[in-house]
Amino acid sequence: MDFALTTEQEMIRSMVRDFAENEIAPSAAIRDEEERFDRTLFEKMGGLGLAGIPWSEACGGLGADYVTYVLVVEELSRACASMGVTLSAHISLAGWPIFTYGTEEQKQRFLRPMAEGRKLGAYALTESGSGSDAGAMRTTATRDGEFYVLNGSKMFITNAGEAEIYVVFAMTEPGLKHKGCSAFIVEKGTPGFTFGKKEKKLGIRSSPTMEIIFDECRIPYQNLLGLEGEGFTIAMRTLDGGRNGIAAQAVGIAQAAMDASVAYAKHRVQFGKPIGQQQAVAFKLADMAARIEAARLLTYQAAWRESEGLSYGKESAIAKLFASDTAMAVTVEAVQIFGGYGYTKDFPVERYMRDAKITQIYEGTNEIQRLILSRMLLAD
């Protein structure tokens, strides 16, 4: 087994780390405070080729693998978790289903401008009554000649409002439950497609999250993604890869919290010596390091399997579950190490803790990951 990164992967990671530290990190706290998405940063990522990391050059992408992709999300998330999830949703959730199920015309029309960073993507599955229970969705798509007419709404949509291209799931045969779900590509600006409430969130506050609404929204038949009735399969397969992105985001958040804690522990003096020399703090740091490294290896393993064309559903569930729990545990301990200072906005660890929580919830809650894994075990 080879655990070494390739020369190309190391070069891309170094480039992204420099970009994240110099371009993204300096404004992270103020963007969080103002709940402000900075489109310029995404455009700069596009200029570096990051908006289409795993897509082929024929589709406008970088032609790299999924290990490179999770490396990039991890490095972005160390600087700003909001920018990490912006890219993760854009690539894993919006780009992947178009790349995998789209026609050549759809790839050139929709995926190419996404891969080149000219357009931003989003994924619309969740509804007010169907979060973990995706089969309970109520948004419908009715065939009308050469069009589909969409009616309904979606909530908690990452990148909504800013994104130009949306992968939307709706019921074409509601009576068939999961088997009656289909996937569509919907463009911002289509008549009948509007935006509702913008969420005010605990964390990832500079990542826009909004409700989207369809009211007699007519889209061309050619915007059907895959086949009618294939939507649920597309949605679930998409989420497998999405979990790799969220696992990488969680690793990045946890690493940032540990880096801050180590630096603080070296210089904060209590009882006559730096707190890092005191066992209570030193052991916290050791546990952080062990859990982060395990989470990172699980994430890289899942991404490697995806790159190799191997099954990775189980591995992505494990990586997302462990990495997100690690991010939450590490950031809570980071705040504890900083003490009263950690509870203030003078230091970034309170933001890391707020950002970490969502990784246990989206792309399938951790309870759903445990359900997935237990079913796999019991099926054997």
Contacts in CASP RR format, 6 or more apart in sequence:
PFRMAT RR
TARGET T0000
AUTHOR 0000-0000-0000
METHOD contacts of the structure
MODEL  1
MDFALTTEQEMIRSMVRDFAENEIAPSAAIRDEEERFDRTLFEKMGGLGL
AGIPWSEACGGLGADYVTYVLVVEELSRACASMGVTLSAHISLAGWPIFT
YGTEEQKQRFLRPMAEGRKLGAYALTESGSGSDAGAMRTTATRDGEFYVL
NGSKMFITNAGEAEIYVVFAMTEPGLKHKGCSAFIVEKGTPGFTFGKKEK
KLGIRSSPTMEIIFDECRIPYQNLLGLEGEGFTIAMRTLDGGRNGIAAQA
VGIAQAAMDASVAYAKHRVQFGKPIGQQQAVAFKLADMAARIEAARLLTY
QAAWRESEGLSYGKESAIAKLFASDTAMAVTVEAVQIFGGYGYTKDFPVE
RYMRDAKITQIYEGTNEIQRLILSRMLLAD
3 297 0 8 1.000
5 13 0 8 1.000
5 67 0 8 1.000
5 71 0 8 1.000
8 64 0 8 1.000
8 68 0 8 1.000
9 64 0 8 1.000
9 67 0 8 1.000
9 68 0 8 1.000
9 71 0 8 1.000
12 64 0 8 1.000
12 68 0 8 1.000
12 71 0 8 1.000
12 72 0 8 1.000
13 71 0 8 1.000
13 72 0 8 1.000
13 75 0 8 1.000
15 48 0 8 1.000
16 48 0 8 1.000
16 50 0 8 1.000
16 71 0 8 1.000
16 72 0 8 1.000
16 75 0 8 1.000
16 76 0 8 1.000
17 75 0 8 1.000
17 78 0 8 1.000
19 44 0 8 1.000
19 45 0 8 1.000
19 48 0 8 1.000
20 75 0 8 1.000
20 76 0 8 1.000
20 78 0 8 1.000
20 79 0 8 1.000
20 80 0 8 1.000
20 83 0 8 1.000
21 79 0 8 1.000
23 41 0 8 1.000
23 44 0 8 1.000
24 41 0 8 1.000
24 76 0 8 1.000
24 79 0 8 1.000
24 80 0 8 1.000
24 83 0 8 1.000
25 79 0 8 1.000
25 80 0 8 1.000
27 38 0 8 1.000
28 79 0 8 1.000
28 80 0 8 1.000
28 82 0 8 1.000
28 206 0 8 1.000
28 348 0 8 1.000
28 351 0 8 1.000
29 345 0 8 1.000
29 348 0 8 1.000
29 351 0 8 1.000
30 36 0 8 1.000
31 37 0 8 1.000
31 38 0 8 1.000
31 80 0 8 1.000
31 82 0 8 1.000
31 205 0 8 1.000
31 206 0 8 1.000
32 80 0 8 1.000
32 82 0 8 1.000
32 203 0 8 1.000
32 205 0 8 1.000
32 206 0 8 1.000
32 351 0 8 1.000
33 205 0 8 1.000
33 345 0 8 1.000
34 206 0 8 1.000
35 200 0 8 1.000
35 201 0 8 1.000
35 205 0 8 1.000
35 206 0 8 1.000
36 206 0 8 1.000
37 82 0 8 1.000
37 86 0 8 1.000
37 162 0 8 1.000
37 206 0 8 1.000
37 207 0 8 1.000
37 208 0 8 1.000
38 206 0 8 1.000
39 120 0 8 1.000
39 162 0 8 1.000
41 83 0 8 1.000
42 51 0 8 1.000
42 83 0 8 1.000
42 86 0 8 1.000
42 87 0 8 1.000
42 90 0 8 1.000
42 117 0 8 1.000
42 120 0 8 1.000
43 117 0 8 1.000
45 51 0 8 1.000
45 76 0 8 1.000
45 83 0 8 1.000
45 87 0 8 1.000
45 117 0 8 1.000
46 52 0 8 1.000
46 116 0 8 1.000
46 117 0 8 1.000
47 117 0 8 1.000
49 61 0 8 1.000
49 62 0 8 1.000
49 116 0 8 1.000
49 117 0 8 1.000
50 62 0 8 1.000
50 72 0 8 1.000
50 87 0 8 1.000
51 61 0 8 1.000
51 87 0 8 1.000
51 90 0 8 1.000
51 91 0 8 1.000
51 114 0 8 1.000
51 115 0 8 1.000
51 116 0 8 1.000
51 117 0 8 1.000
52 60 0 8 1.000
52 61 0 8 1.000
52 62 0 8 1.000
52 63 0 8 1.000
52 91 0 8 1.000
52 114 0 8 1.000
52 115 0 8 1.000
52 116 0 8 1.000
52 117 0 8 1.000
53 61 0 8 1.000
53 62 0 8 1.000
53 63 0 8 1.000
53 64 0 8 1.000
53 68 0 8 1.000
53 69 0 8 1.000
53 72 0 8 1.000
53 91 0 8 1.000
54 61 0 8 1.000
54 62 0 8 1.000
54 63 0 8 1.000
54 64 0 8 1.000
54 65 0 8 1.000
54 66 0 8 1.000
54 68 0 8 1.000
54 69 0 8 1.000
54 91 0 8 1.000
55 61 0 8 1.000
55 62 0 8 1.000
55 63 0 8 1.000
55 95 0 8 1.000
55 99 0 8 1.000
55 111 0 8 1.000
55 115 0 8 1.000
56 63 0 8 1.000
57 63 0 8 1.000
59 99 0 8 1.000
59 107 0 8 1.000
59 108 0 8 1.000
59 111 0 8 1.000
59 112 0 8 1.000
59 115 0 8 1.000
60 111 0 8 1.000
60 112 0 8 1.000
60 115 0 8 1.000
60 116 0 8 1.000
61 115 0 8 1.000
61 116 0 8 1.000
62 68 0 8 1.000
62 115 0 8 1.000
65 303 0 8 1.000
65 304 0 8 1.000
65 307 0 8 1.000
66 241 0 8 1.000
66 244 0 8 1.000
66 303 0 8 1.000
66 304 0 8 1.000
66 306 0 8 1.000
66 307 0 8 1.000
67 300 0 8 1.000
67 303 0 8 1.000
67 304 0 8 1.000
67 307 0 8 1.000
69 91 0 8 1.000
69 244 0 8 1.000
69 245 0 8 1.000
69 248 0 8 1.000
69 303 0 8 1.000
70 244 0 8 1.000
70 245 0 8 1.000
70 247 0 8 1.000
70 248 0 8 1.000
70 299 0 8 1.000
70 300 0 8 1.000
70 303 0 8 1.000
71 248 0 8 1.000
72 87 0 8 1.000
73 84 0 8 1.000
73 87 0 8 1.000
73 88 0 8 1.000
73 245 0 8 1.000
73 248 0 8 1.000
73 249 0 8 1.000
74 248 0 8 1.000
74 249 0 8 1.000
74 251 0 8 1.000
74 252 0 8 1.000
74 255 0 8 1.000
74 296 0 8 1.000
74 299 0 8 1.000
75 252 0 8 1.000
76 83 0 8 1.000
76 84 0 8 1.000
76 87 0 8 1.000
77 83 0 8 1.000
77 84 0 8 1.000
77 85 0 8 1.000
77 248 0 8 1.000
77 249 0 8 1.000
77 250 0 8 1.000
77 251 0 8 1.000
77 252 0 8 1.000
77 253 0 8 1.000
77 256 0 8 1.000
78 252 0 8 1.000
78 253 0 8 1.000
78 255 0 8 1.000
78 256 0 8 1.000
78 259 0 8 1.000
79 256 0 8 1.000
80 206 0 8 1.000
81 203 0 8 1.000
81 204 0 8 1.000
81 207 0 8 1.000
81 249 0 8 1.000
81 252 0 8 1.000
81 253 0 8 1.000
81 352 0 8 1.000
81 355 0 8 1.000
81 356 0 8 1.000
82 204 0 8 1.000
82 205 0 8 1.000
82 206 0 8 1.000
82 207 0 8 1.000
82 355 0 8 1.000
83 206 0 8 1.000
83 207 0 8 1.000
84 249 0 8 1.000
85 158 0 8 1.000
85 204 0 8 1.000
85 207 0 8 1.000
85 246 0 8 1.000
85 249 0 8 1.000
86 120 0 8 1.000
86 158 0 8 1.000
86 159 0 8 1.000
86 207 0 8 1.000
88 242 0 8 1.000
88 245 0 8 1.000
88 246 0 8 1.000
88 248 0 8 1.000
88 249 0 8 1.000
89 121 0 8 1.000
89 122 0 8 1.000
89 123 0 8 1.000
89 158 0 8 1.000
89 159 0 8 1.000
90 114 0 8 1.000
90 120 0 8 1.000
90 121 0 8 1.000
90 122 0 8 1.000
90 159 0 8 1.000
90 163 0 8 1.000
92 238 0 8 1.000
92 241 0 8 1.000
92 242 0 8 1.000
92 244 0 8 1.000
92 245 0 8 1.000
93 121 0 8 1.000
93 122 0 8 1.000
93 123 0 8 1.000
93 158 0 8 1.000
93 167 0 8 1.000
93 238 0 8 1.000
93 239 0 8 1.000
93 242 0 8 1.000
94 114 0 8 1.000
94 121 0 8 1.000
94 122 0 8 1.000
94 123 0 8 1.000
94 159 0 8 1.000
94 163 0 8 1.000
94 165 0 8 1.000
94 166 0 8 1.000
94 167 0 8 1.000
95 111 0 8 1.000
95 114 0 8 1.000
95 121 0 8 1.000
95 167 0 8 1.000
96 238 0 8 1.000
96 241 0 8 1.000
96 242 0 8 1.000
97 123 0 8 1.000
97 167 0 8 1.000
97 183 0 8 1.000
97 225 0 8 1.000
97 234 0 8 1.000
97 237 0 8 1.000
97 238 0 8 1.000
98 106 0 8 1.000
98 107 0 8 1.000
98 110 0 8 1.000
98 111 0 8 1.000
98 114 0 8 1.000
98 167 0 8 1.000
98 185 0 8 1.000
98 225 0 8 1.000
99 107 0 8 1.000
99 111 0 8 1.000
100 234 0 8 1.000
100 237 0 8 1.000
101 183 0 8 1.000
101 225 0 8 1.000
101 226 0 8 1.000
101 230 0 8 1.000
101 234 0 8 1.000
102 111 0 8 1.000
102 225 0 8 1.000
102 226 0 8 1.000
103 222 0 8 1.000
105 222 0 8 1.000
106 185 0 8 1.000
106 222 0 8 1.000
106 223 0 8 1.000
106 225 0 8 1.000
110 119 0 8 1.000
110 165 0 8 1.000
110 185 0 8 1.000
113 119 0 8 1.000
113 164 0 8 1.000
113 165 0 8 1.000
114 120 0 8 1.000
114 121 0 8 1.000
114 165 0 8 1.000
119 163 0 8 1.000
119 164 0 8 1.000
119 165 0 8 1.000
120 159 0 8 1.000
120 162 0 8 1.000
120 163 0 8 1.000
120 164 0 8 1.000
120 165 0 8 1.000
121 159 0 8 1.000
121 163 0 8 1.000
121 164 0 8 1.000
121 165 0 8 1.000
121 166 0 8 1.000
121 167 0 8 1.000
122 157 0 8 1.000
122 158 0 8 1.000
122 159 0 8 1.000
122 160 0 8 1.000
122 161 0 8 1.000
122 163 0 8 1.000
122 165 0 8 1.000
122 166 0 8 1.000
122 167 0 8 1.000
123 157 0 8 1.000
123 158 0 8 1.000
123 166 0 8 1.000
123 167 0 8 1.000
123 238 0 8 1.000
124 154 0 8 1.000
124 157 0 8 1.000
124 160 0 8 1.000
124 166 0 8 1.000
124 167 0 8 1.000
124 168 0 8 1.000
124 169 0 8 1.000
124 186 0 8 1.000
124 212 0 8 1.000
125 131 0 8 1.000
125 134 0 8 1.000
125 137 0 8 1.000
125 154 0 8 1.000
125 169 0 8 1.000
125 235 0 8 1.000
126 134 0 8 1.000
126 154 0 8 1.000
126 155 0 8 1.000
126 156 0 8 1.000
126 157 0 8 1.000
127 136 0 8 1.000
127 137 0 8 1.000
127 138 0 8 1.000
127 139 0 8 1.000
127 152 0 8 1.000
127 153 0 8 1.000
127 154 0 8 1.000
127 155 0 8 1.000
128 153 0 8 1.000
128 155 0 8 1.000
129 136 0 8 1.000
129 137 0 8 1.000
129 138 0 8 1.000
130 136 0 8 1.000
130 137 0 8 1.000
130 138 0 8 1.000
132 364 0 8 1.000
132 365 0 8 1.000
132 367 0 8 1.000
132 368 0 8 1.000
134 169 0 8 1.000
134 178 0 8 1.000
134 181 0 8 1.000
134 232 0 8 1.000
134 235 0 8 1.000
134 236 0 8 1.000
135 177 0 8 1.000
135 178 0 8 1.000
135 181 0 8 1.000
135 232 0 8 1.000
137 169 0 8 1.000
137 170 0 8 1.000
137 171 0 8 1.000
137 181 0 8 1.000
138 152 0 8 1.000
138 171 0 8 1.000
138 174 0 8 1.000
139 150 0 8 1.000
139 151 0 8 1.000
139 152 0 8 1.000
139 153 0 8 1.000
139 154 0 8 1.000
139 168 0 8 1.000
139 169 0 8 1.000
139 170 0 8 1.000
139 171 0 8 1.000
139 214 0 8 1.000
140 150 0 8 1.000
140 151 0 8 1.000
140 152 0 8 1.000
140 170 0 8 1.000
140 171 0 8 1.000
140 172 0 8 1.000
140 174 0 8 1.000
141 148 0 8 1.000
141 149 0 8 1.000
141 150 0 8 1.000
141 170 0 8 1.000
141 171 0 8 1.000
141 172 0 8 1.000
141 182 0 8 1.000
141 184 0 8 1.000
142 148 0 8 1.000
142 149 0 8 1.000
142 151 0 8 1.000
142 172 0 8 1.000
143 172 0 8 1.000
143 221 0 8 1.000
144 218 0 8 1.000
145 221 0 8 1.000
146 220 0 8 1.000
146 221 0 8 1.000
147 218 0 8 1.000
147 219 0 8 1.000
147 220 0 8 1.000
147 221 0 8 1.000
148 170 0 8 1.000
148 172 0 8 1.000
148 184 0 8 1.000
148 218 0 8 1.000
148 219 0 8 1.000
148 220 0 8 1.000
148 221 0 8 1.000
148 223 0 8 1.000
148 224 0 8 1.000
149 216 0 8 1.000
149 217 0 8 1.000
149 218 0 8 1.000
150 168 0 8 1.000
150 170 0 8 1.000
150 184 0 8 1.000
150 186 0 8 1.000
150 193 0 8 1.000
150 214 0 8 1.000
150 217 0 8 1.000
150 218 0 8 1.000
150 219 0 8 1.000
151 214 0 8 1.000
151 215 0 8 1.000
151 216 0 8 1.000
151 217 0 8 1.000
152 170 0 8 1.000
152 213 0 8 1.000
152 214 0 8 1.000
152 215 0 8 1.000
153 211 0 8 1.000
153 212 0 8 1.000
153 213 0 8 1.000
153 214 0 8 1.000
154 168 0 8 1.000
154 211 0 8 1.000
154 212 0 8 1.000
155 197 0 8 1.000
155 211 0 8 1.000
155 212 0 8 1.000
156 199 0 8 1.000
156 209 0 8 1.000
156 211 0 8 1.000
156 362 0 8 1.000
157 166 0 8 1.000
157 209 0 8 1.000
157 210 0 8 1.000
157 211 0 8 1.000
157 212 0 8 1.000
158 207 0 8 1.000
158 208 0 8 1.000
158 209 0 8 1.000
158 362 0 8 1.000
159 207 0 8 1.000
159 208 0 8 1.000
160 166 0 8 1.000
160 195 0 8 1.000
160 208 0 8 1.000
160 209 0 8 1.000
160 210 0 8 1.000
160 211 0 8 1.000
160 212 0 8 1.000
161 188 0 8 1.000
161 195 0 8 1.000
161 208 0 8 1.000
161 210 0 8 1.000
161 212 0 8 1.000
162 208 0 8 1.000
163 188 0 8 1.000
164 187 0 8 1.000
164 188 0 8 1.000
165 185 0 8 1.000
165 186 0 8 1.000
165 187 0 8 1.000
165 188 0 8 1.000
166 185 0 8 1.000
166 186 0 8 1.000
166 187 0 8 1.000
166 188 0 8 1.000
166 212 0 8 1.000
167 183 0 8 1.000
167 184 0 8 1.000
167 185 0 8 1.000
167 225 0 8 1.000
167 238 0 8 1.000
168 183 0 8 1.000
168 184 0 8 1.000
168 185 0 8 1.000
168 186 0 8 1.000
168 212 0 8 1.000
168 214 0 8 1.000
169 181 0 8 1.000
169 182 0 8 1.000
169 183 0 8 1.000
169 184 0 8 1.000
169 231 0 8 1.000
169 232 0 8 1.000
169 234 0 8 1.000
169 235 0 8 1.000
170 181 0 8 1.000
170 182 0 8 1.000
170 184 0 8 1.000
170 214 0 8 1.000
171 180 0 8 1.000
171 181 0 8 1.000
171 182 0 8 1.000
172 180 0 8 1.000
172 181 0 8 1.000
172 182 0 8 1.000
172 228 0 8 1.000
172 229 0 8 1.000
173 179 0 8 1.000
173 180 0 8 1.000
173 228 0 8 1.000
173 229 0 8 1.000
174 180 0 8 1.000
176 229 0 8 1.000
178 232 0 8 1.000
179 229 0 8 1.000
179 232 0 8 1.000
180 228 0 8 1.000
180 229 0 8 1.000
180 231 0 8 1.000
180 232 0 8 1.000
181 229 0 8 1.000
181 231 0 8 1.000
181 232 0 8 1.000
181 235 0 8 1.000
182 224 0 8 1.000
182 225 0 8 1.000
182 226 0 8 1.000
182 227 0 8 1.000
182 228 0 8 1.000
182 229 0 8 1.000
182 230 0 8 1.000
182 231 0 8 1.000
183 224 0 8 1.000
183 225 0 8 1.000
183 226 0 8 1.000
183 230 0 8 1.000
183 231 0 8 1.000
183 234 0 8 1.000
183 235 0 8 1.000
184 219 0 8 1.000
184 223 0 8 1.000
184 224 0 8 1.000
184 225 0 8 1.000
185 219 0 8 1.000
185 223 0 8 1.000
185 225 0 8 1.000
186 193 0 8 1.000
186 214 0 8 1.000
186 217 0 8 1.000
186 219 0 8 1.000
186 223 0 8 1.000
187 193 0 8 1.000
190 217 0 8 1.000
190 218 0 8 1.000
190 219 0 8 1.000
191 217 0 8 1.000
191 218 0 8 1.000
192 213 0 8 1.000
192 214 0 8 1.000
192 215 0 8 1.000
192 216 0 8 1.000
192 217 0 8 1.000
192 218 0 8 1.000
193 212 0 8 1.000
193 213 0 8 1.000
193 214 0 8 1.000
193 217 0 8 1.000
194 212 0 8 1.000
194 213 0 8 1.000
194 215 0 8 1.000
195 210 0 8 1.000
195 211 0 8 1.000
195 212 0 8 1.000
195 213 0 8 1.000
196 210 0 8 1.000
196 211 0 8 1.000
196 212 0 8 1.000
196 213 0 8 1.000
197 210 0 8 1.000
197 211 0 8 1.000
198 208 0 8 1.000
198 209 0 8 1.000
198 210 0 8 1.000
199 209 0 8 1.000
199 210 0 8 1.000
199 211 0 8 1.000
201 209 0 8 1.000
201 358 0 8 1.000
202 354 0 8 1.000
202 357 0 8 1.000
202 358 0 8 1.000
203 351 0 8 1.000
203 354 0 8 1.000
203 355 0 8 1.000
203 357 0 8 1.000
203 358 0 8 1.000
204 355 0 8 1.000
204 358 0 8 1.000
205 354 0 8 1.000
225 231 0 8 1.000
225 234 0 8 1.000
226 234 0 8 1.000
239 363 0 8 1.000
239 364 0 8 1.000
240 312 0 8 1.000
240 313 0 8 1.000
240 316 0 8 1.000
240 317 0 8 1.000
241 306 0 8 1.000
241 312 0 8 1.000
241 316 0 8 1.000
242 316 0 8 1.000
242 363 0 8 1.000
243 302 0 8 1.000
243 313 0 8 1.000
243 316 0 8 1.000
243 317 0 8 1.000
243 319 0 8 1.000
243 320 0 8 1.000
243 363 0 8 1.000
243 364 0 8 1.000
243 369 0 8 1.000
244 299 0 8 1.000
244 302 0 8 1.000
244 303 0 8 1.000
244 306 0 8 1.000
244 312 0 8 1.000
244 316 0 8 1.000
244 319 0 8 1.000
244 320 0 8 1.000
245 299 0 8 1.000
245 363 0 8 1.000
246 320 0 8 1.000
246 323 0 8 1.000
246 324 0 8 1.000
246 359 0 8 1.000
246 362 0 8 1.000
246 363 0 8 1.000
247 295 0 8 1.000
247 298 0 8 1.000
247 299 0 8 1.000
247 302 0 8 1.000
247 316 0 8 1.000
247 319 0 8 1.000
247 320 0 8 1.000
247 322 0 8 1.000
247 323 0 8 1.000
247 324 0 8 1.000
248 299 0 8 1.000
248 303 0 8 1.000
248 323 0 8 1.000
249 359 0 8 1.000
250 295 0 8 1.000
250 320 0 8 1.000
250 323 0 8 1.000
250 324 0 8 1.000
250 326 0 8 1.000
250 327 0 8 1.000
250 356 0 8 1.000
250 359 0 8 1.000
251 292 0 8 1.000
251 295 0 8 1.000
251 296 0 8 1.000
251 299 0 8 1.000
251 323 0 8 1.000
251 326 0 8 1.000
251 327 0 8 1.000
252 327 0 8 1.000
253 327 0 8 1.000
253 331 0 8 1.000
253 352 0 8 1.000
253 355 0 8 1.000
253 356 0 8 1.000
253 359 0 8 1.000
254 288 0 8 1.000
254 291 0 8 1.000
254 292 0 8 1.000
254 295 0 8 1.000
254 323 0 8 1.000
254 326 0 8 1.000
254 327 0 8 1.000
254 330 0 8 1.000
254 331 0 8 1.000
254 356 0 8 1.000
255 292 0 8 1.000
256 348 0 8 1.000
256 352 0 8 1.000
257 288 0 8 1.000
257 327 0 8 1.000
257 330 0 8 1.000
257 331 0 8 1.000
257 333 0 8 1.000
257 334 0 8 1.000
257 349 0 8 1.000
257 352 0 8 1.000
257 353 0 8 1.000
257 356 0 8 1.000
258 285 0 8 1.000
258 288 0 8 1.000
258 289 0 8 1.000
258 292 0 8 1.000
258 330 0 8 1.000
258 334 0 8 1.000
260 334 0 8 1.000
260 338 0 8 1.000
260 347 0 8 1.000
260 348 0 8 1.000
260 349 0 8 1.000
260 352 0 8 1.000
261 284 0 8 1.000
261 285 0 8 1.000
261 288 0 8 1.000
261 333 0 8 1.000
261 334 0 8 1.000
261 337 0 8 1.000
261 338 0 8 1.000
261 349 0 8 1.000
262 285 0 8 1.000
264 275 0 8 1.000
264 337 0 8 1.000
264 338 0 8 1.000
264 347 0 8 1.000
265 274 0 8 1.000
265 275 0 8 1.000
265 276 0 8 1.000
265 281 0 8 1.000
265 282 0 8 1.000
265 285 0 8 1.000
265 337 0 8 1.000
266 274 0 8 1.000
266 276 0 8 1.000
267 274 0 8 1.000
268 274 0 8 1.000
268 275 0 8 1.000
268 276 0 8 1.000
269 275 0 8 1.000
270 278 0 8 1.000
271 278 0 8 1.000
275 281 0 8 1.000
275 337 0 8 1.000
276 282 0 8 1.000
276 285 0 8 1.000
281 337 0 8 1.000
284 333 0 8 1.000
284 336 0 8 1.000
284 337 0 8 1.000
285 337 0 8 1.000
287 333 0 8 1.000
288 330 0 8 1.000
288 333 0 8 1.000
288 334 0 8 1.000
291 326 0 8 1.000
291 329 0 8 1.000
291 330 0 8 1.000
292 326 0 8 1.000
292 330 0 8 1.000
294 322 0 8 1.000
294 326 0 8 1.000
295 319 0 8 1.000
295 322 0 8 1.000
295 323 0 8 1.000
295 326 0 8 1.000
295 327 0 8 1.000
296 323 0 8 1.000
298 315 0 8 1.000
298 318 0 8 1.000
298 319 0 8 1.000
298 322 0 8 1.000
298 323 0 8 1.000
299 319 0 8 1.000
299 323 0 8 1.000
301 315 0 8 1.000
301 319 0 8 1.000
302 312 0 8 1.000
302 313 0 8 1.000
302 315 0 8 1.000
302 316 0 8 1.000
302 318 0 8 1.000
302 319 0 8 1.000
303 312 0 8 1.000
305 311 0 8 1.000
305 312 0 8 1.000
305 315 0 8 1.000
306 312 0 8 1.000
306 316 0 8 1.000
313 372 0 8 1.000
314 372 0 8 1.000
314 373 0 8 1.000
314 376 0 8 1.000
317 369 0 8 1.000
317 372 0 8 1.000
317 373 0 8 1.000
318 369 0 8 1.000
318 373 0 8 1.000
320 359 0 8 1.000
320 363 0 8 1.000
320 364 0 8 1.000
320 366 0 8 1.000
320 369 0 8 1.000
321 366 0 8 1.000
321 369 0 8 1.000
321 370 0 8 1.000
321 373 0 8 1.000
323 359 0 8 1.000
324 356 0 8 1.000
324 359 0 8 1.000
324 360 0 8 1.000
324 366 0 8 1.000
325 360 0 8 1.000
325 366 0 8 1.000
327 356 0 8 1.000
327 359 0 8 1.000
328 353 0 8 1.000
328 356 0 8 1.000
328 357 0 8 1.000
328 359 0 8 1.000
328 360 0 8 1.000
330 356 0 8 1.000
331 349 0 8 1.000
331 352 0 8 1.000
331 353 0 8 1.000
331 355 0 8 1.000
331 356 0 8 1.000
332 353 0 8 1.000
334 342 0 8 1.000
334 349 0 8 1.000
334 352 0 8 1.000
334 353 0 8 1.000
335 342 0 8 1.000
335 343 0 8 1.000
335 349 0 8 1.000
335 350 0 8 1.000
335 353 0 8 1.000
337 349 0 8 1.000
338 347 0 8 1.000
338 349 0 8 1.000
341 347 0 8 1.000
342 349 0 8 1.000
342 350 0 8 1.000
343 350 0 8 1.000
344 350 0 8 1.000
345 351 0 8 1.000
360 366 0 8 1.000
END
